[in-house]
Amino acid sequence: MSASLLKDIVEKIPVISDERLLVGFNTADDGAVYKLRDDLAIIQTLDFFPPLIDDMYVFGQIAAANALSDVAAMGGKAVTALNILAFPDDGSKEDLHALMRGGAEKVAEAGAVLCGGHSIADSGVKYGLSVMGTVHPDKILQNNTCKIGDKIILTKPLGVGIVTTGYKKGKASKTAYDQAITAMTTLNTLTMDIACDFPINATTDVTGFGFLGHLNEMVADYSIIVDSGKIMQIDEALQLAKDGLATAGGKKNRQSLQDYIDFSGVADCMLELLFDPQTSGGLLISLDAQNAEALVSKLDQKGIASQIVAEVVPKQDKNILIT
């Protein structure tokens, strides 16, 4: 479902007012936040989807990392998780065991506890998590609270959708595919543990709506200029796009976002990368220029790839301008 269609639907849902609901339907944030005490709030999120690769163990890791990322992106710590599973009655028990083991290991790596879940019989496999985390009410990070002059950092390379699709079609190398797998199975938890020591203004993670879709969700009464030359990429992703490889999700993202973005003069292959759906992608972190440089340096010291890729500017004709 496109971001614009989802927003239209959500705006029509009747919501019961509750002053303890700090983040809910009113924004396109990564999770809901509910205040329990003056010093404690919970973050609630869920995510699940069908396999994008054949290895069920690795798919379990990816799906779990993807769901856990929402809590990290809001500045919280994951506490508990519940499995969400659809699996065929005649499916392989070995595959099921591998899938659940992969998910459980990522939950444990994030410092959370897997408490159970719910499963149904279905014609195909679908898997994910419902995750509950905690955060101080004064330290919630939202996605649309950037400040003019902020720099925006990207913390994982783009291109997992294009590369995994290309690998299935025999057009991408095992090296590029392995880079995509490494990116998707890497938790964003350590990145946020480091980033939260800096004065962050806004954060979100990059998933199905692609880099530009989630960047657009960060826009409020300002615009964002993207330096496409600074975008980190998985090996071969841009070349695959040059060769004409495109994903269905990327096409949907482009269609739903094209009215909000000025991409005149940008190569079509680069746009394909910027619209490419990411599974368990990196973070977009917005903070002032001086601290952005310091954070990139700190992440580099810890072996975490990151790059300043955009700047927040006064409101323009479009939400996002790409150079």
C-alpha positions in Angstrom: 0.0 0.0 0.0 1.4 3.4 -0.9 2.2 6.0 1.7 -0.3 8.5 0.3 -3.2 6.0 0.2 -2.3 4.8 3.8 -2.4 8.4 5.0 -5.8 9.0 3.4 -7.2 5.8 5.1 -5.8 6.6 8.5 -7.2 10.1 8.5 -10.7 8.6 8.2 -10.3 6.3 11.2 -12.2 7.6 14.3 -9.7 8.0 17.2 -10.7 8.2 20.9 -8.8 11.1 22.5 -6.4 10.1 25.2 -3.8 12.5 26.5 -1.6 9.6 27.4 -1.3 8.7 23.7 1.8 10.7 22.9 2.3 9.4 19.3 -0.5 7.8 17.4 -2.5 8.1 14.2 -1.7 11.8 13.9 1.7 11.2 12.4 3.4 8.6 10.1 5.9 7.7 12.9 7.5 4.3 13.3 5.4 3.2 16.3 2.8 4.4 18.8 3.9 5.8 22.1 1.7 5.6 25.3 2.7 7.4 28.5 2.5 5.2 31.7 4.2 7.6 34.1 6.0 10.9 34.0 9.3 9.0 33.5 8.1 6.1 31.4 6.3 5.5 28.1 5.9 2.4 26.0 6.5 2.1 22.2 4.3 -0.4 20.4 4.9 -1.5 16.8 4.5 -4.5 14.5 5.7 -5.5 11.1 5.5 -8.7 9.0 5.8 -9.7 5.4 6.5 -12.6 3.0 10.0 -13.9 2.4 12.2 -12.0 0.0 14.9 -14.7 0.0 14.8 -18.5 0.1 16.8 -19.1 3.3 14.3 -19.2 6.1 16.8 -18.8 8.9 18.1 -15.6 7.3 14.6 -14.4 6.5 13.7 -14.8 10.2 16.6 -12.6 11.1 15.7 -10.0 8.6 12.0 -9.8 9.5 12.9 -9.5 13.2 15.5 -6.9 12.7 13.1 -4.9 10.6 10.4 -4.9 13.3 12.9 -4.2 16.1 14.2 -1.2 14.2 11.0 0.8 14.7 11.6 0.9 18.5 15.2 1.9 18.1 14.3 4.7 15.6 12.1 6.3 18.2 14.9 6.3 20.8 13.5 3.4 22.7 14.8 0.0 24.0 13.0 -3.1 22.9 11.7 -5.1 25.9 9.3 -7.8 24.6 8.4 -9.3 21.2 5.6 -11.6 19.9 5.8 -13.7 16.8 3.4 -13.1 13.9 3.4 -16.1 11.7 1.5 -17.5 8.7 2.7 -20.9 7.5 1.3 -23.6 5.2 0.0 -26.8 6.9 2.1 -28.8 4.6 5.2 -26.6 5.0 8.6 -27.9 5.9 9.1 -28.3 9.6 12.8 -27.7 9.1 12.0 -24.4 7.4 9.7 -23.4 10.2 12.2 -24.2 12.9 14.9 -22.2 11.0 12.6 -19.2 10.5 11.7 -19.1 14.2 15.3 -19.6 15.3 16.5 -16.7 13.2 13.8 -14.4 14.6 14.5 -15.4 18.2 18.2 -14.9 17.9 17.7 -11.3 16.6 15.3 -10.5 19.5 17.9 -11.8 22.0 20.6 -9.8 20.3 18.5 -6.6 20.7 18.3 -7.3 24.4 14.5 -8.1 24.3 12.5 -11.2 25.3 10.5 -13.3 22.9 7.2 -14.1 24.8 5.1 -16.0 22.4 2.9 -14.9 19.5 0.2 -16.1 17.1 0.2 -18.3 14.0 -2.3 -19.1 11.3 -2.3 -21.6 8.4 -1.9 -19.9 5.1 -0.9 -20.7 1.5 2.4 -18.9 1.9 4.8 -17.9 4.6 4.6 -14.5 6.3 6.5 -13.6 9.4 7.3 -10.7 11.7 7.0 -9.3 15.2 5.0 -7.2 17.4 7.5 -5.3 19.6 7.0 -3.4 22.8 9.8 -1.0 24.0 10.3 1.7 26.6 11.3 5.3 26.4 11.4 8.4 28.6 8.5 10.6 27.6 10.9 13.6 27.2 13.2 11.6 24.9 10.9 10.3 22.2 12.3 10.7 18.8 9.8 11.4 16.0 10.3 11.6 12.2 9.0 15.1 11.4 10.7 17.3 13.9 13.8 18.4 12.0 15.1 21.9 12.3 16.2 24.2 9.5 19.9 23.9 9.0 20.0 20.2 10.1 22.0 17.7 8.3 20.5 14.2 7.7 22.6 11.1 8.1 22.0 7.8 6.3 23.3 4.7 8.2 23.0 1.8 5.7 23.7 1.6 1.9 20.7 1.5 -0.4 19.8 -1.1 -3.0 18.7 -4.2 -1.2 15.5 -4.5 -3.2 17.3 -4.1 -6.6 20.1 -6.5 -5.6 18.0 -9.3 -4.1 15.7 -9.1 -7.2 18.7 -9.1 -9.5 20.2 -12.1 -7.7 17.1 -14.1 -8.2 17.3 -13.3 -11.9 20.9 -14.3 -12.1 22.0 -10.7 -12.8 23.6 -9.8 -9.4 26.8 -11.4 -8.0 27.0 -13.4 -4.8 29.2 -10.6 -3.4 26.5 -8.0 -3.9 23.9 -10.3 -2.5 25.9 -11.0 0.6 26.3 -7.3 1.2 22.5 -6.9 1.0 22.0 -9.7 3.5 24.5 -8.2 5.9 22.8 -4.9 5.7 19.3 -6.4 6.3 20.4 -8.6 9.2 22.3 -5.8 11.0 20.3 -4.3 13.9 20.0 -0.5 14.2 20.2 -0.9 18.0 24.0 -0.1 18.3 23.7 2.8 15.9 21.0 4.4 18.1 22.9 3.6 21.3 25.6 5.8 19.9 23.4 8.4 18.3 21.3 9.0 21.4 24.3 10.6 23.0 23.9 13.4 20.5 21.2 16.1 20.3 19.0 14.4 17.7 16.0 16.4 16.3 14.3 13.7 14.3 14.8 10.1 13.2 13.2 7.4 11.2 14.2 4.1 9.5 14.2 3.3 5.8 12.0 0.4 4.9 9.3 -0.3 2.3 8.6 3.2 1.1 12.3 3.6 0.2 14.7 6.4 1.0 12.6 9.1 -0.6 9.3 7.8 0.9 10.6 7.9 4.4 12.5 11.1 3.9 9.2 12.7 2.7 7.6 11.6 6.0 10.3 13.7 7.8 9.1 16.9 6.0 7.0 19.4 8.0 7.1 23.2 7.5 10.5 22.9 5.7 12.0 21.1 2.7 15.0 18.8 2.4 17.7 18.9 -0.3 19.4 15.6 -1.1 22.9 15.2 -2.4 22.5 12.1 -4.6 26.3 11.9 -4.9 26.6 11.1 -1.2 24.2 8.2 -1.2 25.8 4.9 0.0 25.1 2.0 -2.3 25.4 -1.8 -2.2 27.8 -3.0 -4.9 26.2 -3.3 -8.4 22.8 -1.7 -7.3 23.3 1.4 -9.5 24.6 -0.7 -12.4 21.6 -3.0 -12.2 19.3 0.0 -12.3 21.3 1.4 -15.3 20.7 -2.0 -17.0 17.0 -1.5 -16.6 16.3 -3.6 -13.6 13.4 -2.2 -11.5 11.3 -3.5 -8.7 7.5 -3.3 -8.5 7.7 -1.6 -5.1 10.1 1.0 -6.5 7.5 1.8 -9.2 4.8 2.2 -6.7 6.9 4.5 -4.5 7.7 6.6 -7.5 4.1 6.9 -8.5 2.9 7.9 -5.1 5.7 10.4 -4.4 6.4 12.1 -7.7 4.3 15.2 -6.9 6.3 15.9 -3.8 9.8 15.7 -5.2 11.9 17.7 -7.7 14.1 15.2 -9.4 14.7 17.1 -12.6 18.2 16.5 -13.9 18.8 13.4 -11.8 19.7 10.2 -13.6 16.9 7.7 -13.8 19.1 4.9 -12.4 19.8 7.0 -9.3 16.1 7.6 -8.9 15.5 3.9 -9.0 17.9 3.5 -6.1 16.3 6.3 -4.1 12.8 4.8 -4.6 13.9 1.2 -4.1 12.1 -0.5 -1.2 14.4 -1.3 1.6 13.8 -4.2 4.0 15.4 -3.7 7.4 17.1 -0.6 6.1 19.2 2.0 7.8 18.3 5.1 9.8 17.8 8.7 8.8 19.0 10.9 11.6 18.5 14.7 11.6 20.7 17.0 13.8 22.6 20.2 13.6 25.6 20.3 11.2 28.4 20.3 13.8 27.0 17.3 15.7 26.2 15.5 12.5 29.9 15.5 11.6 30.8 14.3 15.1 28.2 11.5 15.0 29.4 10.3 11.6 33.0 10.2 13.0 31.8 8.3 16.1 29.9 5.8 14.0 32.9 5.3 11.8 35.1 4.5 14.8 32.6 1.7 15.7 32.7 0.3 12.2 29.2 1.6 11.3 28.8 3.0 7.8 27.2 6.4 7.7 27.1 9.5 5.5 25.6 13.0 5.6 23.2 12.9 2.5 20.8 15.8 3.0 20.1 19.2 4.5 16.9 20.7 5.9 16.1 24.1 4.4 13.3 26.7 4.4 10.1 25.6 2.6 10.4 25.3 -1.1 7.9 24.5 -3.9 8.5 20.7 -3.3 9.1 18.7 -0.2 12.3 17.2 -1.5 14.8 18.6 -4.0 17.5 16.2 -5.3 20.8 17.4 -6.7 
